[in-house]
Amino acid sequence: MMPDYVICLECESPVYIFEWKDGVVSEAHCALCGNEDPSQFITESDYEEMSMDDRFRPDS
């Protein structure tokens, strides 16, 4: 199922205009920071999962 938006990993802003193919982002463009690398955009659920992982905490 295609998400309503994805999150840019460069600036952590939501991006509502993107292409979704086979369960992943195939194209996206962050209007805030200019990021265009599809691998640098994730779904909200993936972002929440990543934020709960201690490996990604700045104080770890």
Secondary structure, DSSP 8 states (H G I E B T S, - for coil): ---S-EEETTT--EE--EEEETTEEEEE--TTT----GGGEEEHHHHHHHHHSGGG-TT-
